[in-house]
Amino acid sequence: MEGLNITSSQVPKENRPLEDYDRLRPLSYPMTDVFLICFSVVNPASFQNVKEEWVPELKEYAPNVPFLLVGTQIDLRDDPKTLARLNDMKEKPISVDQGQKLAKEIGAYCYVECSALTQKGLKTVFDEAIIAILTPKKHTVKKRIGSRCINCCLIT
């Protein structure tokens, strides 16, 4: 879309240096038009954090802002080394169906998947984020795009 200006900030909780960041993180939420709640499809703990930590935080600090649920690292879903590691921990990759089910349960605008490595699905993530901003609020999960500054907050 011509004239569209997207700014973003990433909130990488797993890599944060200080516990105090929990109190500071919500300060980055005002004026955000859409959130991308990201988890790795090969990290079941990150999938669990969506429901237990990220959604409650967004509902508290940004209850009227749409959010997408984004499964990342889909290129590793069939990677033999990754599958062996998960198998050793008696775990499996998160399936598309599991992602869609969680998206519906938490009230996400939609569920999308991508790989930054292969670029698969990456354009779709940002297209859907734009659609979520420009479309009136809906109460159901979307199955499947003015000049305006759009602020996007990534939560991983």
FIZABA-108670 format. One record per atom (N, C-alpha, C): x, y, z; residue in one letter; atom name. Coordinates in Angstrom, 2 decimals, m for minus. Layout:
<sites>
x | y | z | type | atom
X | Y | Z | a | CA
...
</sites>
This chain:
<sites>
x | y | z | type | atom
0.85 | m1.16 | 0.00 | m | N
0.00 | 0.00 | 0.00 | m | CA
0.89 | 1.23 | 0.00 | m | C
0.64 | 2.12 | m0.92 | e | N
1.44 | 3.33 | m1.03 | e | CA
1.15 | 4.28 | 0.12 | e | C
2.19 | 4.90 | 0.64 | g | N
2.03 | 5.88 | 1.70 | g | CA
1.86 | 5.28 | 3.08 | g | C
2.00 | 3.97 | 3.20 | l | N
1.84 | 3.31 | 4.49 | l | CA
3.16 | 3.32 | 5.22 | l | C
3.16 | 3.84 | 6.42 | n | N
4.37 | 3.92 | 7.24 | n | CA
4.19 | 3.01 | 8.45 | n | C
5.01 | 1.98 | 8.54 | i | N
4.89 | 1.04 | 9.64 | i | CA
6.11 | 1.17 | 10.54 | i | C
5.86 | 1.40 | 11.82 | t | N
6.95 | 1.39 | 12.80 | t | CA
6.72 | 0.19 | 13.71 | t | C
7.76 | m0.35 | 14.25 | s | N
7.58 | m1.52 | 15.11 | s | CA
8.55 | m1.48 | 16.27 | s | C
8.16 | m2.18 | 17.31 | s | N
9.06 | m2.42 | 18.43 | s | CA
8.91 | m3.88 | 18.80 | s | C
10.00 | m4.51 | 19.15 | q | N
9.96 | m5.92 | 19.50 | q | CA
10.16 | m6.06 | 21.00 | q | C
9.41 | m6.96 | 21.59 | v | N
9.48 | m7.19 | 23.02 | v | CA
9.92 | m8.64 | 23.24 | v | C
11.23 | m8.92 | 23.19 | p | N
11.70 | m10.31 | 23.31 | p | CA
11.85 | m10.75 | 24.76 | p | C
10.79 | m11.21 | 25.37 | k | N
10.82 | m11.55 | 26.79 | k | CA
11.88 | m12.59 | 27.13 | k | C
12.01 | m13.63 | 26.33 | e | N
12.93 | m14.70 | 26.66 | e | CA
14.37 | m14.21 | 26.72 | e | C
14.69 | m13.11 | 26.06 | n | N
16.06 | m12.61 | 26.01 | n | CA
16.28 | m11.38 | 26.89 | n | C
15.31 | m11.03 | 27.70 | r | N
15.44 | m9.80 | 28.47 | r | CA
16.53 | m9.92 | 29.53 | r | C
17.27 | m8.85 | 29.77 | p | N
18.34 | m8.90 | 30.76 | p | CA
17.87 | m8.66 | 32.19 | p | C
16.75 | m7.97 | 32.38 | l | N
16.32 | m7.58 | 33.72 | l | CA
14.87 | m7.97 | 33.98 | l | C
14.61 | m8.46 | 35.18 | e | N
13.23 | m8.76 | 35.57 | e | CA
12.37 | m7.50 | 35.61 | e | C
13.01 | m6.35 | 35.86 | d | N
12.27 | m5.09 | 35.91 | d | CA
11.59 | m4.77 | 34.59 | d | C
12.01 | m5.41 | 33.53 | y | N
11.43 | m5.14 | 32.22 | y | CA
9.94 | m5.46 | 32.20 | y | C
9.49 | m6.38 | 33.06 | d | N
8.06 | m6.70 | 33.13 | d | CA
7.24 | m5.45 | 33.45 | d | C
7.79 | m4.58 | 34.29 | r | N
7.08 | m3.35 | 34.65 | r | CA
7.21 | m2.29 | 33.57 | r | C
8.31 | m2.31 | 32.84 | l | N
8.57 | m1.28 | 31.84 | l | CA
7.92 | m1.58 | 30.49 | l | C
7.78 | m2.86 | 30.16 | r | N
7.28 | m3.26 | 28.85 | r | CA
5.95 | m2.61 | 28.48 | r | C
4.96 | m2.56 | 29.37 | p | N
3.68 | m1.95 | 29.00 | p | CA
3.78 | m0.48 | 28.60 | p | C
4.85 | 0.18 | 28.96 | l | N
5.02 | 1.57 | 28.56 | l | CA
5.18 | 1.70 | 27.05 | l | C
5.54 | 0.61 | 26.38 | s | N
5.69 | 0.66 | 24.92 | s | CA
4.37 | 0.39 | 24.20 | s | C
3.30 | 0.09 | 24.91 | y | N
2.04 | m0.29 | 24.29 | y | CA
1.14 | 0.85 | 23.81 | y | C
1.14 | 2.02 | 24.45 | p | N
0.24 | 3.08 | 23.98 | p | CA
0.51 | 3.44 | 22.52 | p | C
m0.54 | 3.76 | 21.82 | m | N
m0.49 | 4.16 | 20.42 | m | CA
m0.17 | 2.99 | 19.49 | m | C
m0.22 | 1.77 | 20.00 | t | N
m0.01 | 0.59 | 19.16 | t | CA
m1.34 | 0.24 | 18.50 | t | C
m1.30 | 0.03 | 17.19 | d | N
m2.51 | m0.29 | 16.43 | d | CA
m2.76 | m1.79 | 16.30 | d | C
m1.70 | m2.57 | 16.38 | v | N
m1.84 | m4.02 | 16.26 | v | CA
m0.65 | m4.68 | 16.96 | v | C
m0.92 | m5.82 | 17.57 | f | N
0.14 | m6.61 | 18.20 | f | CA
0.30 | m7.91 | 17.44 | f | C
1.52 | m8.37 | 17.35 | l | N
1.81 | m9.69 | 16.80 | l | CA
2.34 | m10.53 | 17.97 | l | C
1.55 | m11.47 | 18.43 | i | N
2.00 | m12.36 | 19.49 | i | CA
2.65 | m13.56 | 18.81 | i | C
3.95 | m13.65 | 18.92 | c | N
4.72 | m14.68 | 18.21 | c | CA
5.18 | m15.78 | 19.15 | c | C
5.16 | m16.99 | 18.63 | f | N
5.73 | m18.13 | 19.34 | f | CA
6.40 | m19.02 | 18.30 | f | C
7.37 | m19.80 | 18.73 | s | N
8.04 | m20.73 | 17.84 | s | CA
7.24 | m22.03 | 17.79 | s | C
6.97 | m22.53 | 16.59 | v | N
6.22 | m23.78 | 16.47 | v | CA
7.04 | m24.98 | 16.96 | v | C
8.34 | m24.78 | 17.20 | v | N
9.18 | m25.86 | 17.71 | v | CA
9.60 | m25.60 | 19.16 | v | C
8.88 | m24.71 | 19.83 | n | N
9.15 | m24.42 | 21.24 | n | CA
7.81 | m24.40 | 21.99 | n | C
7.36 | m25.57 | 22.44 | p | N
6.07 | m25.63 | 23.13 | p | CA
5.94 | m24.68 | 24.32 | p | C
7.03 | m24.38 | 24.99 | a | N
6.97 | m23.44 | 26.12 | a | CA
6.56 | m22.05 | 25.65 | a | C
7.05 | m21.63 | 24.48 | s | N
6.67 | m20.31 | 23.97 | s | CA
5.19 | m20.29 | 23.58 | s | C
4.68 | m21.41 | 23.11 | f | N
3.25 | m21.54 | 22.79 | f | CA
2.42 | m21.39 | 24.06 | f | C
2.87 | m22.02 | 25.14 | q | N
2.16 | m21.93 | 26.42 | q | CA
2.17 | m20.50 | 26.97 | q | C
3.28 | m19.79 | 26.76 | n | N
3.39 | m18.41 | 27.25 | n | CA
2.37 | m17.48 | 26.61 | n | C
1.91 | m17.81 | 25.41 | v | N
0.90 | m16.98 | 24.74 | v | CA
m0.32 | m16.84 | 25.64 | v | C
m0.83 | m17.97 | 26.07 | k | N
m2.07 | m17.99 | 26.86 | k | CA
m1.85 | m17.56 | 28.30 | k | C
m0.72 | m17.97 | 28.87 | e | N
m0.49 | m17.72 | 30.29 | e | CA
0.05 | m16.33 | 30.59 | e | C
0.77 | m15.74 | 29.65 | e | N
1.41 | m14.47 | 29.95 | e | CA
1.03 | m13.34 | 28.99 | e | C
1.19 | m13.56 | 27.68 | w | N
1.04 | m12.45 | 26.74 | w | CA
m0.40 | m11.98 | 26.58 | w | C
m1.34 | m12.90 | 26.42 | v | N
m2.73 | m12.48 | 26.24 | v | CA
m3.26 | m11.76 | 27.48 | v | C
m3.04 | m12.28 | 28.70 | p | N
m3.50 | m11.52 | 29.87 | p | CA
m2.89 | m10.12 | 29.95 | p | C
m1.61 | m10.00 | 29.58 | e | N
m0.98 | m8.69 | 29.62 | e | CA
m1.62 | m7.73 | 28.61 | e | C
m1.87 | m8.21 | 27.40 | l | N
m2.50 | m7.34 | 26.40 | l | CA
m3.93 | m6.99 | 26.80 | l | C
m4.65 | m7.94 | 27.35 | k | N
m6.03 | m7.64 | 27.76 | k | CA
m6.06 | m6.62 | 28.89 | k | C
m5.01 | m6.58 | 29.70 | e | N
m4.94 | m5.60 | 30.78 | e | CA
m4.53 | m4.23 | 30.27 | e | C
m3.51 | m4.16 | 29.43 | y | N
m2.93 | m2.87 | 29.04 | y | CA
m3.40 | m2.34 | 27.69 | y | C
m3.94 | m3.20 | 26.83 | a | N
m4.39 | m2.76 | 25.50 | a | CA
m5.60 | m3.59 | 25.07 | a | C
m6.68 | m3.53 | 25.85 | p | N
m7.81 | m4.42 | 25.61 | p | CA
m8.55 | m4.22 | 24.29 | p | C
m8.42 | m3.06 | 23.68 | n | N
m9.16 | m2.80 | 22.44 | n | CA
m8.29 | m2.86 | 21.19 | n | C
m7.07 | m3.33 | 21.33 | v | N
m6.15 | m3.38 | 20.20 | v | CA
m6.15 | m4.79 | 19.62 | v | C
m6.34 | m4.93 | 18.30 | p | N
m6.33 | m6.27 | 17.72 | p | CA
m4.94 | m6.90 | 17.79 | p | C
m4.93 | m8.22 | 17.83 | f | N
m3.65 | m8.93 | 17.82 | f | CA
m3.76 | m10.18 | 16.96 | f | C
m2.64 | m10.51 | 16.33 | l | N
m2.54 | m11.72 | 15.54 | l | CA
m1.71 | m12.72 | 16.32 | l | C
m2.01 | m13.98 | 16.19 | l | N
m1.18 | m15.04 | 16.73 | l | CA
m0.32 | m15.54 | 15.59 | l | C
1.01 | m15.52 | 15.79 | v | N
1.95 | m15.85 | 14.72 | v | CA
2.85 | m17.01 | 15.14 | v | C
2.75 | m18.11 | 14.41 | g | N
3.67 | m19.23 | 14.60 | g | CA
4.91 | m18.99 | 13.76 | g | C
6.07 | m19.00 | 14.39 | t | N
7.33 | m18.72 | 13.68 | t | CA
8.17 | m19.99 | 13.57 | t | C
9.22 | m19.89 | 12.81 | q | N
10.19 | m20.97 | 12.59 | q | CA
9.56 | m22.21 | 11.97 | q | C
8.62 | m22.01 | 11.06 | i | N
7.95 | m23.16 | 10.45 | i | CA
8.90 | m24.00 | 9.61 | i | C
10.03 | m23.42 | 9.21 | d | N
11.02 | m24.19 | 8.46 | d | CA
11.61 | m25.32 | 9.30 | d | C
11.52 | m25.21 | 10.63 | l | N
12.09 | m26.22 | 11.52 | l | CA
11.09 | m27.32 | 11.89 | l | C
9.86 | m27.19 | 11.47 | r | N
8.83 | m28.16 | 11.84 | r | CA
9.18 | m29.57 | 11.32 | r | C
9.88 | m29.64 | 10.19 | d | N
10.27 | m30.92 | 9.61 | d | CA
11.77 | m31.17 | 9.67 | d | C
12.50 | m30.36 | 10.42 | d | N
13.95 | m30.49 | 10.52 | d | CA
14.30 | m31.69 | 11.40 | d | C
15.09 | m32.65 | 10.88 | p | N
15.41 | m33.86 | 11.65 | p | CA
16.06 | m33.58 | 13.01 | p | C
16.99 | m32.66 | 13.09 | k | N
17.65 | m32.36 | 14.37 | k | CA
16.66 | m31.76 | 15.37 | k | C
15.81 | m30.88 | 14.88 | t | N
14.81 | m30.27 | 15.76 | t | CA
13.81 | m31.31 | 16.24 | t | C
13.37 | m32.18 | 15.33 | l | N
12.42 | m33.23 | 15.72 | l | CA
13.05 | m34.19 | 16.73 | l | C
14.33 | m34.50 | 16.55 | a | N
15.02 | m35.39 | 17.50 | a | CA
15.11 | m34.73 | 18.88 | a | C
15.43 | m33.44 | 18.91 | r | N
15.51 | m32.71 | 20.18 | r | CA
14.15 | m32.70 | 20.88 | r | C
13.11 | m32.41 | 20.12 | l | N
11.76 | m32.40 | 20.70 | l | CA
11.37 | m33.80 | 21.19 | l | C
11.71 | m34.81 | 20.40 | n | N
11.40 | m36.19 | 20.77 | n | CA
12.09 | m36.57 | 22.07 | n | C
13.33 | m36.13 | 22.24 | d | N
14.06 | m36.40 | 23.49 | d | CA
13.34 | m35.80 | 24.70 | d | C
12.64 | m34.71 | 24.48 | m | N
11.90 | m34.05 | 25.56 | m | CA
10.44 | m34.51 | 25.60 | m | C
10.14 | m35.52 | 24.77 | k | N
8.78 | m36.06 | 24.65 | k | CA
7.78 | m34.97 | 24.24 | k | C
8.21 | m34.15 | 23.30 | e | N
7.35 | m33.08 | 22.78 | e | CA
7.32 | m33.15 | 21.26 | e | C
6.38 | m32.43 | 20.67 | k | N
6.23 | m32.36 | 19.22 | k | CA
6.09 | m30.90 | 18.81 | k | C
6.32 | m30.60 | 17.52 | p | N
6.07 | m29.24 | 17.06 | p | CA
4.58 | m28.89 | 17.21 | p | C
4.31 | m27.62 | 17.35 | i | N
2.92 | m27.14 | 17.41 | i | CA
2.34 | m27.22 | 16.00 | i | C
1.18 | m27.83 | 15.86 | s | N
0.55 | m27.99 | 14.54 | s | CA
m0.24 | m26.73 | 14.16 | s | C
m0.57 | m26.64 | 12.88 | v | N
m1.41 | m25.54 | 12.40 | v | CA
m2.75 | m25.57 | 13.13 | v | C
m3.32 | m26.76 | 13.29 | d | N
m4.61 | m26.88 | 13.98 | d | CA
m4.53 | m26.38 | 15.42 | d | C
m3.43 | m26.69 | 16.12 | q | N
m3.27 | m26.20 | 17.49 | q | CA
m3.19 | m24.67 | 17.51 | q | C
m2.47 | m24.09 | 16.55 | g | N
m2.36 | m22.64 | 16.46 | g | CA
m3.71 | m21.99 | 16.19 | g | C
m4.47 | m22.57 | 15.26 | q | N
m5.79 | m22.02 | 14.93 | q | CA
m6.74 | m22.14 | 16.12 | q | C
m6.66 | m23.24 | 16.81 | k | N
m7.53 | m23.45 | 17.98 | k | CA
m7.22 | m22.42 | 19.07 | k | C
m5.93 | m22.21 | 19.34 | l | N
m5.56 | m21.22 | 20.36 | l | CA
m5.97 | m19.82 | 19.93 | l | C
m5.78 | m19.49 | 18.66 | a | N
m6.16 | m18.16 | 18.16 | a | CA
m7.64 | m17.90 | 18.42 | a | C
m8.46 | m18.88 | 18.15 | k | N
m9.90 | m18.74 | 18.38 | k | CA
m10.19 | m18.58 | 19.87 | k | C
m9.53 | m19.39 | 20.67 | e | N
m9.74 | m19.37 | 22.13 | e | CA
m9.38 | m18.02 | 22.76 | e | C
m8.29 | m17.41 | 22.30 | i | N
m7.82 | m16.16 | 22.91 | i | CA
m8.38 | m14.92 | 22.24 | i | C
m9.14 | m15.09 | 21.16 | g | N
m9.74 | m13.94 | 20.48 | g | CA
m8.79 | m13.21 | 19.55 | g | C
m7.82 | m13.92 | 19.00 | a | N
m6.90 | m13.30 | 18.04 | a | CA
m7.64 | m12.96 | 16.76 | a | C
m7.15 | m11.95 | 16.06 | y | N
m7.76 | m11.58 | 14.78 | y | CA
m7.64 | m12.74 | 13.80 | y | C
m6.47 | m13.37 | 13.78 | c | N
m6.26 | m14.54 | 12.94 | c | CA
m5.00 | m15.26 | 13.39 | c | C
m4.79 | m16.43 | 12.84 | y | N
m3.56 | m17.19 | 13.06 | y | CA
m2.82 | m17.28 | 11.73 | y | C
m1.55 | m16.95 | 11.76 | v | N
m0.70 | m17.06 | 10.57 | v | CA
0.63 | m17.67 | 10.99 | v | C
1.33 | m18.23 | 10.02 | e | N
2.63 | m18.83 | 10.28 | e | CA
3.65 | m18.28 | 9.31 | e | C
4.91 | m18.29 | 9.73 | c | N
5.96 | m17.79 | 8.85 | c | CA
7.32 | m18.37 | 9.22 | c | C
8.25 | m18.18 | 8.31 | s | N
9.65 | m18.49 | 8.54 | s | CA
10.46 | m17.29 | 8.08 | s | C
11.20 | m16.70 | 8.99 | a | N
12.08 | m15.59 | 8.61 | a | CA
13.21 | m16.11 | 7.73 | a | C
13.63 | m17.36 | 7.95 | l | N
14.72 | m17.93 | 7.17 | l | CA
14.35 | m18.11 | 5.71 | l | C
13.20 | m18.74 | 5.45 | t | N
12.79 | m19.00 | 4.07 | t | CA
11.88 | m17.91 | 3.51 | t | C
11.41 | m17.02 | 4.36 | q | N
10.47 | m15.94 | 4.02 | q | CA
9.04 | m16.45 | 3.77 | q | C
8.82 | m17.75 | 3.92 | k | N
7.49 | m18.30 | 3.69 | k | CA
6.51 | m17.71 | 4.70 | k | C
5.41 | m17.17 | 4.19 | g | N
4.35 | m16.63 | 5.03 | g | CA
4.62 | m15.26 | 5.62 | g | C
5.82 | m14.73 | 5.42 | l | N
6.20 | m13.45 | 6.04 | l | CA
5.33 | m12.30 | 5.54 | l | C
5.11 | m12.23 | 4.24 | k | N
4.28 | m11.16 | 3.68 | k | CA
2.85 | m11.27 | 4.22 | k | C
2.37 | m12.48 | 4.35 | t | N
1.01 | m12.69 | 4.86 | t | CA
0.86 | m12.15 | 6.27 | t | C
1.88 | m12.34 | 7.11 | v | N
1.82 | m11.83 | 8.48 | v | CA
1.55 | m10.33 | 8.47 | v | C
2.32 | m9.59 | 7.67 | f | N
2.17 | m8.14 | 7.66 | f | CA
0.92 | m7.69 | 6.91 | f | C
0.53 | m8.42 | 5.87 | d | N
m0.73 | m8.11 | 5.20 | d | CA
m1.90 | m8.25 | 6.17 | d | C
m1.91 | m9.33 | 6.93 | e | N
m3.00 | m9.56 | 7.89 | e | CA
m2.98 | m8.53 | 9.02 | e | C
m1.79 | m8.11 | 9.43 | a | N
m1.70 | m7.06 | 10.46 | a | CA
m2.33 | m5.77 | 9.95 | a | C
m2.05 | m5.44 | 8.70 | i | N
m2.63 | m4.22 | 8.10 | i | CA
m4.15 | m4.36 | 8.01 | i | C
m4.62 | m5.52 | 7.58 | i | N
m6.06 | m5.75 | 7.48 | i | CA
m6.71 | m5.61 | 8.86 | i | C
m6.07 | m6.15 | 9.88 | a | N
m6.62 | m6.07 | 11.24 | a | CA
m6.78 | m4.63 | 11.69 | a | C
m5.86 | m3.78 | 11.28 | i | N
m5.92 | m2.36 | 11.65 | i | CA
m7.02 | m1.64 | 10.89 | i | C
m7.14 | m1.94 | 9.62 | l | N
m8.06 | m1.20 | 8.76 | l | CA
m9.49 | m1.75 | 8.76 | l | C
m9.70 | m2.91 | 9.37 | t | N
m11.01 | m3.54 | 9.41 | t | CA
m11.64 | m3.28 | 10.78 | t | C
m12.92 | m2.96 | 10.83 | p | N
m13.57 | m2.77 | 12.13 | p | CA
m13.41 | m4.01 | 13.00 | p | C
m13.45 | m3.79 | 14.31 | k | N
m13.26 | m4.88 | 15.27 | k | CA
m14.25 | m6.01 | 15.01 | k | C
m13.70 | m7.22 | 15.00 | k | N
m14.53 | m8.41 | 14.84 | k | CA
m14.33 | m9.29 | 16.06 | k | C
m15.32 | m10.09 | 16.36 | h | N
m15.23 | m10.95 | 17.54 | h | CA
m14.96 | m12.40 | 17.17 | h | C
m14.66 | m12.66 | 15.89 | t | N
m14.35 | m14.02 | 15.48 | t | CA
m12.98 | m14.04 | 14.82 | t | C
m12.39 | m15.21 | 14.82 | v | N
m11.08 | m15.36 | 14.20 | v | CA
m11.25 | m15.36 | 12.69 | v | C
m10.43 | m14.58 | 12.00 | k | N
m10.46 | m14.52 | 10.55 | k | CA
m9.74 | m15.74 | 10.01 | k | C
m10.34 | m16.45 | 9.09 | k | N
m9.70 | m17.64 | 8.55 | k | CA
m8.53 | m17.27 | 7.64 | k | C
m8.69 | m16.64 | 6.97 | r | N
m7.50 | m16.35 | 6.13 | r | CA
m6.84 | m15.04 | 6.35 | r | C
m6.78 | m5.05 | 2.62 | i | N
m5.59 | m4.47 | 3.19 | i | CA
m6.01 | m3.18 | 3.38 | i | C
m5.09 | 4.89 | 2.13 | g | N
m4.96 | 5.69 | 3.25 | g | CA
m3.57 | 5.89 | 3.83 | g | C
m3.26 | 6.49 | 3.81 | s | N
m2.01 | 6.87 | 4.48 | s | CA
m2.25 | 6.97 | 5.98 | s | C
m1.45 | 6.31 | 6.71 | r | N
m1.60 | 6.31 | 8.15 | r | CA
m0.33 | 5.71 | 8.75 | r | C
0.09 | 6.24 | 9.85 | c | N
1.23 | 5.68 | 10.56 | c | CA
0.72 | 4.51 | 11.38 | c | C
1.29 | 3.35 | 11.20 | i | N
0.86 | 2.16 | 11.91 | i | CA
1.96 | 1.74 | 12.87 | i | C
1.61 | 1.57 | 14.12 | n | N
2.56 | 1.11 | 15.13 | n | CA
2.26 | m0.35 | 15.43 | n | C
3.27 | m1.18 | 15.31 | c | N
3.12 | m2.61 | 15.49 | c | CA
4.07 | m3.06 | 16.59 | c | C
3.57 | m3.81 | 17.54 | c | N
4.40 | m4.30 | 18.64 | c | CA
4.50 | m5.82 | 18.53 | c | C
5.71 | m6.34 | 18.40 | l | N
5.93 | m7.78 | 18.31 | l | CA
6.22 | m8.32 | 19.70 | l | C
5.52 | m9.37 | 20.08 | i | N
5.74 | m9.99 | 21.37 | i | CA
6.20 | m11.42 | 21.12 | i | C
7.42 | m11.72 | 21.53 | t | N
7.95 | m13.07 | 21.31 | t | CA
8.44 | m13.68 | 22.59 | t | C
</sites>
